[in-house]
Amino acid sequence: MKARIKITLKNGVLDPQGKAIQSALGSLGFSGVNDVRQGKYIEVELAENNEAAAKDAIERMCKDLLANTVIENYSYELVA
């Protein structure tokens, strides 16, 4: 089973990387870009076949290591 995890900064948290990307896009001629928020995408391949156990493992991974839940949100989907 594979988990596709998306991690993004919470609203209100400053995103200096997003601002740098926005500035670079403007320098390259992409006008009209009002805001850029940068995040992370992680795929985890699990040996687990039980969906409930897989969800529990991914929740623990996100909370303990992958996401800083003080400033980041995370979401995921499981794919068989």
Backbone as JSON Lines, residues from 0, in Angstrom:
{"i":0,"aa":"M","n":[0.86,-1.17,0.0],"ca":[0.0,0.0,0.0],"c":[0.9,1.24,0.0]}
{"i":1,"aa":"K","n":[0.52,2.24,-0.75],"ca":[1.3,3.46,-0.85],"c":[0.5,4.62,-0.25]}
{"i":2,"aa":"A","n":[1.21,5.5,0.45],"ca":[0.61,6.72,0.98],"c":[1.22,7.9,0.25]}
{"i":3,"aa":"R","n":[0.36,8.8,-0.21],"ca":[0.78,10.05,-0.84],"c":[0.46,11.17,0.14]}
{"i":4,"aa":"I","n":[1.51,11.8,0.65],"ca":[1.37,12.77,1.73],"c":[1.7,14.17,1.21]}
{"i":5,"aa":"K","n":[0.81,15.13,1.5],"ca":[1.04,16.53,1.16],"c":[1.15,17.33,2.45]}
{"i":6,"aa":"I","n":[2.21,18.13,2.55],"ca":[2.44,18.95,3.74],"c":[2.54,20.4,3.29]}
{"i":7,"aa":"T","n":[1.73,21.26,3.91],"ca":[1.71,22.68,3.56],"c":[1.77,23.52,4.82]}
{"i":8,"aa":"L","n":[2.25,24.74,4.67],"ca":[2.26,25.66,5.81],"c":[0.84,26.1,6.13]}
{"i":9,"aa":"K","n":[0.58,26.28,7.4],"ca":[-0.73,26.77,7.83],"c":[-0.9,28.22,7.36]}
{"i":10,"aa":"N","n":[-2.15,28.64,7.18],"ca":[-2.44,30.02,6.83],"c":[-1.89,30.94,7.91]}
{"i":11,"aa":"G","n":[-1.29,32.04,7.49],"ca":[-0.73,32.99,8.43],"c":[0.74,32.77,8.74]}
{"i":12,"aa":"V","n":[1.27,31.61,8.39],"ca":[2.69,31.33,8.6],"c":[3.46,31.89,7.4]}
{"i":13,"aa":"L","n":[4.48,32.7,7.67],"ca":[5.28,33.27,6.6],"c":[5.96,32.17,5.79]}
{"i":14,"aa":"D","n":[6.02,32.38,4.48],"ca":[6.61,31.39,3.56],"c":[7.69,32.07,2.73]}
{"i":15,"aa":"P","n":[8.92,32.21,3.25],"ca":[9.97,32.89,2.49],"c":[10.32,32.16,1.19]}
{"i":16,"aa":"Q","n":[10.25,30.85,1.16],"ca":[10.52,30.12,-0.09],"c":[9.45,30.42,-1.13]}
{"i":17,"aa":"G","n":[8.21,30.48,-0.69],"ca":[7.13,30.84,-1.6],"c":[7.32,32.23,-2.18]}
{"i":18,"aa":"K","n":[7.74,33.18,-1.34],"ca":[7.99,34.55,-1.81],"c":[9.15,34.58,-2.8]}
{"i":19,"aa":"A","n":[10.19,33.77,-2.56],"ca":[11.32,33.71,-3.49],"c":[10.88,33.14,-4.83]}
{"i":20,"aa":"I","n":[10.03,32.12,-4.81],"ca":[9.5,31.53,-6.05],"c":[8.65,32.56,-6.79]}
{"i":21,"aa":"Q","n":[7.8,33.27,-6.05],"ca":[6.95,34.31,-6.65],"c":[7.8,35.37,-7.32]}
{"i":22,"aa":"S","n":[8.86,35.81,-6.65],"ca":[9.75,36.82,-7.21],"c":[10.45,36.3,-8.47]}
{"i":23,"aa":"A","n":[10.92,35.06,-8.42],"ca":[11.6,34.47,-9.58],"c":[10.64,34.34,-10.76]}
{"i":24,"aa":"L","n":[9.4,33.97,-10.5],"ca":[8.41,33.87,-11.58],"c":[8.2,35.23,-12.22]}
{"i":25,"aa":"G","n":[8.12,36.28,-11.4],"ca":[7.98,37.63,-11.93],"c":[9.17,38.02,-12.79]}
{"i":26,"aa":"S","n":[10.36,37.65,-12.35],"ca":[11.58,37.94,-13.11],"c":[11.62,37.23,-14.45]}
{"i":27,"aa":"L","n":[10.94,36.09,-14.52],"ca":[10.89,35.31,-15.76],"c":[9.75,35.74,-16.67]}
{"i":28,"aa":"G","n":[9.01,36.76,-16.25],"ca":[7.96,37.29,-17.11],"c":[6.57,36.74,-16.83]}
{"i":29,"aa":"F","n":[6.41,35.96,-15.78],"ca":[5.09,35.44,-15.43],"c":[4.38,36.47,-14.57]}
{"i":30,"aa":"S","n":[3.59,37.32,-15.21],"ca":[2.89,38.37,-14.47],"c":[1.57,37.82,-13.92]}
{"i":31,"aa":"G","n":[1.04,38.49,-12.94],"ca":[-0.25,38.1,-12.39],"c":[-0.18,37.01,-11.35]}
{"i":32,"aa":"V","n":[1.01,36.64,-10.89],"ca":[1.12,35.65,-9.82],"c":[1.01,36.4,-8.5]}
{"i":33,"aa":"N","n":[-0.13,36.27,-7.83],"ca":[-0.41,37.04,-6.63],"c":[0.21,36.45,-5.37]}
{"i":34,"aa":"D","n":[0.36,35.13,-5.32],"ca":[0.93,34.5,-4.12],"c":[1.41,33.11,-4.49]}
{"i":35,"aa":"V","n":[2.44,32.65,-3.81],"ca":[2.95,31.28,-3.97],"c":[3.17,30.72,-2.58]}
{"i":36,"aa":"R","n":[2.66,29.53,-2.35],"ca":[2.91,28.8,-1.1],"c":[3.62,27.52,-1.48]}
{"i":37,"aa":"Q","n":[4.72,27.24,-0.85],"ca":[5.54,26.09,-1.15],"c":[5.27,25.01,-0.1]}
{"i":38,"aa":"G","n":[5.31,23.74,-0.5],"ca":[5.07,22.65,0.42],"c":[5.93,21.44,0.1]}
{"i":39,"aa":"K","n":[5.56,20.3,0.68],"ca":[6.3,19.06,0.46],"c":[5.33,17.97,0.01]}
{"i":40,"aa":"Y","n":[5.84,17.06,-0.8],"ca":[5.09,15.89,-1.24],"c":[5.96,14.68,-0.96]}
{"i":41,"aa":"I","n":[5.41,13.7,-0.25],"ca":[6.17,12.52,0.14],"c":[5.35,11.28,-0.19]}
{"i":42,"aa":"E","n":[5.99,10.28,-0.79],"ca":[5.35,8.98,-1.0],"c":[6.02,7.96,-0.09]}
{"i":43,"aa":"V","n":[5.2,7.18,0.6],"ca":[5.7,6.14,1.49],"c":[5.06,4.83,1.06]}
{"i":44,"aa":"E","n":[5.89,3.85,0.78],"ca":[5.41,2.5,0.42],"c":[5.36,1.69,1.71]}
{"i":45,"aa":"L","n":[4.18,1.17,2.03],"ca":[3.98,0.4,3.26],"c":[3.77,-1.07,2.94]}
{"i":46,"aa":"A","n":[4.29,-1.94,3.79],"ca":[4.05,-3.37,3.65],"c":[2.66,-3.73,4.17]}
{"i":47,"aa":"E","n":[2.06,-2.82,4.91],"ca":[0.75,-3.03,5.53],"c":[-0.35,-3.14,4.48]}
{"i":48,"aa":"N","n":[-1.24,-4.12,4.64],"ca":[-2.39,-4.29,3.74],"c":[-3.7,-3.86,4.4]}
{"i":49,"aa":"N","n":[-3.7,-3.73,5.72],"ca":[-4.89,-3.32,6.45],"c":[-4.99,-1.8,6.42]}
{"i":50,"aa":"E","n":[-6.08,-1.27,5.87],"ca":[-6.22,0.17,5.69],"c":[-6.2,0.93,7.01]}
{"i":51,"aa":"A","n":[-6.88,0.42,8.02],"ca":[-6.91,1.1,9.32],"c":[-5.51,1.15,9.94]}
{"i":52,"aa":"A","n":[-4.77,0.07,9.85],"ca":[-3.41,0.04,10.4],"c":[-2.49,0.96,9.61]}
{"i":53,"aa":"A","n":[-2.68,1.01,8.29],"ca":[-1.87,1.9,7.44],"c":[-2.15,3.36,7.8]}
{"i":54,"aa":"K","n":[-3.42,3.72,7.97],"ca":[-3.78,5.09,8.36],"c":[-3.15,5.46,9.69]}
{"i":55,"aa":"D","n":[-3.2,4.53,10.64],"ca":[-2.61,4.77,11.95],"c":[-1.11,5.01,11.83]}
{"i":56,"aa":"A","n":[-0.43,4.2,11.02],"ca":[1.01,4.36,10.84],"c":[1.34,5.69,10.18]}
{"i":57,"aa":"I","n":[0.6,6.07,9.16],"ca":[0.86,7.34,8.47],"c":[0.59,8.52,9.39]}
{"i":58,"aa":"E","n":[-0.48,8.47,10.16],"ca":[-0.77,9.54,11.13],"c":[0.4,9.71,12.1]}
{"i":59,"aa":"R","n":[0.92,8.6,12.62],"ca":[2.04,8.68,13.56],"c":[3.29,9.21,12.88]}
{"i":60,"aa":"M","n":[3.56,8.78,11.63],"ca":[4.72,9.27,10.89],"c":[4.64,10.78,10.69]}
{"i":61,"aa":"C","n":[3.46,11.25,10.3],"ca":[3.29,12.69,10.06],"c":[3.46,13.49,11.34]}
{"i":62,"aa":"K","n":[2.83,13.04,12.41],"ca":[2.88,13.78,13.67],"c":[4.26,13.72,14.32]}
{"i":63,"aa":"D","n":[4.96,12.58,14.19],"ca":[6.24,12.4,14.89],"c":[7.45,12.89,14.1]}
{"i":64,"aa":"L","n":[7.36,12.93,12.75],"ca":[8.56,13.24,11.98],"c":[8.31,14.12,10.75]}
{"i":65,"aa":"L","n":[7.35,13.75,9.94],"ca":[7.24,14.36,8.61],"c":[6.72,15.79,8.62]}
{"i":66,"aa":"A","n":[5.81,16.11,9.53],"ca":[5.22,17.46,9.56],"c":[5.45,18.09,10.93]}
{"i":67,"aa":"N","n":[5.7,19.39,10.91],"ca":[5.76,20.17,12.14],"c":[4.35,20.71,12.35]}
{"i":68,"aa":"T","n":[3.57,20.01,13.16],"ca":[2.13,20.33,13.27],"c":[1.85,21.67,13.93]}
{"i":69,"aa":"V","n":[2.87,22.34,14.45],"ca":[2.67,23.69,14.99],"c":[2.46,24.66,13.83]}
{"i":70,"aa":"I","n":[3.2,24.48,12.73],"ca":[3.12,25.43,11.61],"c":[2.68,24.79,10.3]}
{"i":71,"aa":"E","n":[2.5,23.46,10.27],"ca":[2.16,22.79,9.01],"c":[0.91,21.95,9.15]}
{"i":72,"aa":"N","n":[0.16,21.87,8.05],"ca":[-0.95,20.94,7.9],"c":[-0.49,19.79,7.03]}
{"i":73,"aa":"Y","n":[-1.11,18.65,7.18],"ca":[-0.83,17.53,6.3],"c":[-2.12,16.82,5.91]}
{"i":74,"aa":"S","n":[-2.07,16.22,4.74],"ca":[-3.16,15.37,4.29],"c":[-2.52,14.22,3.53]}
{"i":75,"aa":"Y","n":[-3.26,13.14,3.38],"ca":[-2.71,11.99,2.67],"c":[-3.83,11.16,2.06]}
{"i":76,"aa":"E","n":[-3.43,10.36,1.11],"ca":[-4.34,9.39,0.51],"c":[-3.61,8.07,0.43]}
{"i":77,"aa":"L","n":[-4.34,6.99,0.64],"ca":[-3.77,5.66,0.51],"c":[-4.17,5.07,-0.82]}
{"i":78,"aa":"V","n":[-3.2,4.44,-1.48],"ca":[-3.43,3.84,-2.79],"c":[-3.01,2.38,-2.7]}
{"i":79,"aa":"A","n":[-3.89,1.51,-3.11],"ca":[-3.58,0.07,-3.05],"c":[-2.54,-0.33,-4.05]}
